[in-house]
C-alpha cells in the first residue's frame, strides 16, 4: 500500500506501539474505517501526504509520537474523524502541522507544534479542534 502502517481496528483496547514509519508515498500511519486504537511512541517522518492521517470516522488515541519533516501535513484529520493527540512533537512539516477538515474533530494537548513552513494548525471545511497546553 501507500501507507507505511494502516490500522482499522475497532476494538477499543487495541494497542499499537509503533517504532517508525518513514519515506512512504502517502501516510506514515493511516487510521481508517472507524478504527479506534491506542497508538504510542511512533516516529513518523519524511512521508509524502502526512505523517499521520485519520479518516472515515476513526477515533484513535495518539500518544508520545514524533511527527516531523513530512512533505505534506504532520497530522491530517478528515471525513468525520475524531481523535485525541497527547504528548506529541509535530515539527518541521512542509504544510500545516495539523490540518482538521471535513467535519473532523480533535483534541490536542500537551504537545508541541513548531517549525513548519505553513500554519501550525489549520481548521477548515467544517472541522473543529481543541488545543490545550500546546
Backbone as numpy.savetxt, mean C-alpha at the origin, in Angstrom:
# Nx Ny Nz CAx CAy CAz Cx Cy Cz
2.93 -13.63 -12.81 2.12 -12.44 -12.81 2.97 -11.20 -12.81
2.30 -10.11 -12.78 2.97 -8.82 -12.81 3.27 -8.27 -11.42
2.66 -8.87 -10.39 2.95 -8.47 -9.01 3.94 -9.46 -8.41
4.79 -8.96 -7.54 5.72 -9.85 -6.87 4.99 -10.83 -5.98
4.03 -10.32 -5.20 3.22 -11.14 -4.29 1.79 -10.69 -4.45
0.86 -11.62 -4.65 -0.56 -11.31 -4.76 -1.32 -12.11 -3.71
-2.16 -11.41 -2.92 -2.87 -12.03 -1.81 -4.35 -11.71 -1.92
-5.20 -12.73 -1.82 -6.64 -12.48 -1.78 -7.30 -13.25 -0.64
-6.56 -13.67 0.34 -7.10 -14.43 1.47 -8.12 -13.62 2.22
-9.29 -14.22 2.44 -10.35 -13.55 3.20 -10.38 -14.01 4.64
-9.47 -14.87 5.01 -9.42 -15.36 6.39 -8.90 -14.24 7.28
-9.67 -13.80 8.28 -9.26 -12.65 9.09 -8.00 -12.88 9.93
-7.56 -14.13 10.06 -6.35 -14.39 10.83 -5.16 -14.75 9.96
-5.28 -14.55 8.64 -4.15 -14.83 7.74 -3.04 -13.82 8.01
-1.84 -14.30 8.24 -0.70 -13.45 8.55 0.42 -13.77 7.56
0.96 -12.73 6.93 2.07 -12.89 6.00 3.24 -12.04 6.48
4.36 -12.66 6.68 5.59 -11.93 6.99 6.43 -11.98 5.72
6.47 -10.86 5.06 7.10 -10.77 3.74 8.47 -10.14 3.90
9.49 -10.73 3.30 10.81 -10.12 3.41 10.96 -8.99 2.39
10.81 -9.28 1.09 10.99 -8.23 0.09 10.27 -8.60 -1.21
9.79 -7.55 -1.88 9.22 -7.70 -3.23 9.72 -6.50 -4.03
10.65 -6.75 -4.93 11.31 -5.66 -5.64 11.34 -5.88 -7.15
11.46 -4.77 -7.87 11.69 -4.79 -9.32 10.63 -5.55 -10.11
9.35 -5.38 -9.73 8.26 -6.04 -10.44 7.63 -5.11 -11.47
7.02 -5.69 -12.50 6.43 -4.91 -13.60 5.23 -4.09 -13.14
4.54 -4.51 -12.10 3.43 -3.72 -11.57 3.66 -3.47 -10.09
2.99 -4.23 -9.22 3.08 -4.00 -7.78 4.08 -4.94 -7.13
4.69 -4.46 -6.06 5.48 -5.35 -5.24 4.55 -6.31 -4.50
3.47 -5.75 -3.92 2.49 -6.53 -3.18 1.10 -6.06 -3.60
0.26 -6.98 -4.04 -1.11 -6.71 -4.46 -2.06 -7.44 -3.54
-3.00 -6.70 -2.91 -4.05 -7.31 -2.10 -5.35 -7.04 -2.84
-6.08 -8.10 -3.20 -7.26 -7.95 -4.05 -8.35 -8.94 -3.65
-9.52 -8.84 -4.30 -10.59 -9.81 -4.12 -11.16 -9.86 -2.72
-11.16 -8.73 -2.01 -11.70 -8.71 -0.66 -10.76 -9.28 0.39
-9.51 -9.42 0.06 -8.53 -9.98 0.99 -8.39 -9.13 2.26
-8.18 -9.79 3.40 -8.04 -9.05 4.67 -6.90 -9.62 5.52
-5.74 -9.83 4.93 -4.62 -10.40 5.70 -3.91 -9.34 6.55
-3.10 -9.82 7.46 -2.15 -8.99 8.20 -0.81 -9.19 7.50
-0.18 -8.09 7.10 1.11 -8.16 6.41 2.11 -7.31 7.18
3.26 -7.88 7.50 4.23 -7.11 8.27 5.65 -7.33 7.76
6.46 -6.30 7.97 7.88 -6.38 7.71 8.32 -6.39 6.26
7.44 -6.05 5.34 7.80 -6.11 3.92 8.68 -4.94 3.49
9.59 -5.22 2.60 10.37 -4.19 1.93 9.93 -4.19 0.48
9.23 -3.15 0.08 8.62 -3.06 -1.25 9.27 -1.90 -1.98
10.20 -2.19 -2.88 10.88 -1.09 -3.55 11.19 -1.41 -5.01
11.34 -0.32 -5.78 11.65 -0.35 -7.22 10.63 -1.14 -8.05
9.35 -1.03 -7.68 8.27 -1.63 -8.48 7.70 -0.57 -9.40
7.11 -0.97 -10.52 6.72 -0.02 -11.56 5.44 0.76 -11.26
4.37 0.12 -10.82 3.10 0.82 -10.58 3.06 1.36 -9.15
3.35 0.53 -8.18 3.35 0.93 -6.77 4.01 -0.17 -5.96
4.48 0.22 -4.78 5.02 -0.78 -3.88 3.91 -1.68 -3.36
2.79 -1.06 -2.95 1.65 -1.77 -2.39 0.39 -1.30 -3.08
-0.40 -2.21 -3.65 -1.68 -1.90 -4.27 -2.77 -2.68 -3.53
-3.81 -1.95 -3.08 -4.94 -2.55 -2.38 -6.19 -2.20 -3.17
-6.92 -3.23 -3.66 -8.09 -3.00 -4.52 -9.23 -3.96 -4.18
-10.36 -3.76 -4.86 -11.50 -4.67 -4.85 -12.05 -4.96 -3.46
-12.24 -3.90 -2.66 -12.84 -4.06 -1.34 -11.97 -4.76 -0.32
-10.71 -4.91 -0.60 -9.80 -5.58 0.34 -9.56 -4.71 1.56
-9.27 -5.34 2.70 -9.07 -4.63 3.97 -7.87 -5.18 4.73
-6.66 -5.08 4.19 -5.50 -5.60 4.91 -5.07 -4.71 6.07
-4.32 -5.30 6.97 -3.66 -4.57 8.04 -2.16 -4.66 7.73
-1.55 -3.52 7.49 -0.15 -3.44 7.06 0.66 -2.83 8.18
1.76 -3.45 8.55 2.55 -2.95 9.68 4.05 -3.13 9.44
4.81 -2.11 9.82 6.26 -2.20 9.82 6.90 -2.43 8.47
6.33 -1.85 7.42 6.87 -2.06 6.07 7.67 -0.85 5.60
8.62 -1.09 4.71 9.37 -0.04 4.03 8.94 -0.05 2.57
8.41 1.09 2.12 7.86 1.19 0.77 8.57 2.36 0.09
9.61 2.06 -0.68 10.49 3.10 -1.17 10.88 2.91 -2.64
11.24 4.03 -3.26 11.84 4.06 -4.60 11.03 3.37 -5.68
9.70 3.42 -5.58 8.85 2.85 -6.61 8.64 3.87 -7.72
8.51 3.40 -8.95 8.35 4.29 -10.09 7.01 5.01 -10.04
5.98 4.35 -9.51 4.67 4.97 -9.34 4.51 5.44 -7.91
3.38 5.11 -7.30 3.08 5.47 -5.91 3.76 4.49 -4.95
3.85 4.94 -3.72 4.27 4.03 -2.67 3.14 3.06 -2.36
1.97 3.63 -1.99 0.78 2.85 -1.69 -0.36 3.39 -2.54
-1.09 2.51 -3.21 -2.25 2.88 -4.00 -3.46 2.09 -3.52
-4.51 2.81 -3.10 -5.78 2.18 -2.73 -6.83 2.60 -3.74
-7.60 1.65 -4.27 -8.61 1.93 -5.28 -9.73 0.89 -5.17
-10.82 1.13 -5.87 -11.93 0.17 -6.00 -12.51 -0.25 -4.66
-12.92 0.75 -3.86 -13.59 0.53 -2.58 -12.73 -0.25 -1.57
-11.43 -0.20 -1.71 -10.54 -0.86 -0.76 -10.53 -0.09 0.56
-10.23 -0.80 1.60 -10.04 -0.20 2.92 -8.76 -0.83 3.46
-8.09 -0.14 4.29 -6.89 -0.72 4.84 -6.43 0.07 6.04
-5.58 -0.54 6.82 -4.99 0.12 7.99 -3.48 -0.03 7.86
-2.79 1.09 7.77 -1.34 1.10 7.61 -0.74 1.71 8.87
0.21 1.01 9.48 0.78 1.47 10.75 2.29 1.21 10.78
3.01 2.17 11.31 4.45 2.02 11.53 5.21 1.70 10.25
4.85 2.37 9.16 5.51 2.13 7.88 6.32 3.35 7.45
7.35 3.10 6.66 8.15 4.15 6.03 7.79 4.17 4.56
7.29 5.32 4.09 6.95 5.48 2.68 7.79 6.65 2.18
8.81 6.39 1.38 9.65 7.51 0.95 10.32 7.26 -0.40
10.64 8.37 -1.05 11.41 8.33 -2.29 10.68 7.74 -3.48
9.35 7.80 -3.50 8.59 7.27 -4.63 8.41 8.37 -5.68
8.29 7.98 -6.95 8.19 8.95 -8.05 6.88 9.72 -8.02
5.76 9.06 -7.74 4.47 9.73 -7.66 4.12 9.92 -6.19
2.85 9.99 -5.87 2.43 10.21 -4.48 2.95 9.10 -3.57
3.26 9.50 -2.33 3.60 8.48 -1.34 2.43 7.55 -1.13
1.22 8.16 -0.98 -0.02 7.40 -0.82 -1.07 8.03 -1.72
-1.77 7.21 -2.52 -2.88 7.67 -3.36 -4.12 6.88 -2.97
-5.20 7.63 -2.66 -6.46 7.01 -2.22 -7.54 7.49 -3.17
-8.18 6.57 -3.90 -9.18 6.96 -4.89 -10.25 5.89 -5.05
-11.25 6.18 -5.88 -12.26 5.18 -6.23 -13.02 4.63 -5.05
-13.50 5.53 -4.15 -14.27 5.15 -2.96 -13.45 4.33 -1.96
-12.15 4.34 -2.07 -11.29 3.65 -1.10 -11.18 4.50 0.16
-10.93 3.84 1.29 -10.73 4.52 2.57 -9.56 3.86 3.29
-8.80 4.66 4.01 -7.72 4.06 4.79 -7.41 4.92 6.01
-6.80 4.30 6.98 -6.23 4.98 8.12 -4.74 4.68 8.10
-3.94 5.73 8.18 -2.49 5.58 8.23 -2.04 6.23 9.52
-1.30 5.50 10.34 -0.86 6.08 11.61 0.57 5.70 11.95
1.19 6.60 12.69 2.56 6.39 13.17 3.51 6.00 12.05
3.35 6.62 10.89 4.16 6.31 9.71 4.84 7.57 9.19
5.89 7.40 8.41 6.54 8.54 7.76 6.29 8.47 6.26
5.94 9.61 5.70 5.70 9.72 4.26 6.53 10.91 3.78
7.70 10.64 3.18 8.64 11.71 2.85 9.35 11.46 1.53
10.00 12.51 1.04 10.98 12.40 -0.03 10.49 11.98 -1.40
9.19 12.02 -1.64 8.70 11.69 -2.97 8.81 12.87 -3.92
8.68 12.61 -5.20 8.76 13.69 -6.18 7.40 14.32 -6.44
6.34 13.77 -5.86 4.99 14.29 -6.01 4.44 14.52 -4.61
3.14 14.55 -4.46 2.50 14.77 -3.17 2.81 13.65 -2.19
2.79 13.99 -0.91 2.94 12.95 0.11 1.72 12.04 0.11
0.53 12.67 0.19 -0.73 11.93 0.17 -1.67 12.65 -0.78
-2.31 11.93 -1.68 -3.31 12.51 -2.57 -4.59 11.69 -2.44
-5.72 12.40 -2.25 -7.03 11.77 -2.09 -7.93 12.37 -3.16
-8.53 11.52 -4.01 -9.38 12.03 -5.08 -10.37 10.96 -5.53
-11.28 11.35 -6.41 -12.27 10.45 -7.02 -13.02 9.62 -5.97
-13.49 10.31 -4.90 -14.31 9.64 -3.88 -13.54 8.93 -2.79
-12.23 9.07 -2.76 -11.44 8.44 -1.70 -11.56 9.16 -0.38
-11.21 8.49 0.71 -11.21 9.08 2.05 -9.99 8.56 2.81
-9.36 9.45 3.56 -8.20 9.02 4.32 -8.13 9.68 5.68
-7.59 8.98 6.64 -7.36 9.51 7.98 -5.88 9.29 8.31
-5.17 10.37 8.59 -3.76 10.29 8.96 -3.63 10.66 10.43
-2.91 9.83 11.18 -2.67 10.09 12.60 -1.19 9.96 12.89
-0.63 10.98 13.45 0.78 10.96 13.89 1.73 10.54 12.77
1.53 11.13 11.61 2.42 10.84 10.47 3.31 12.04 10.21
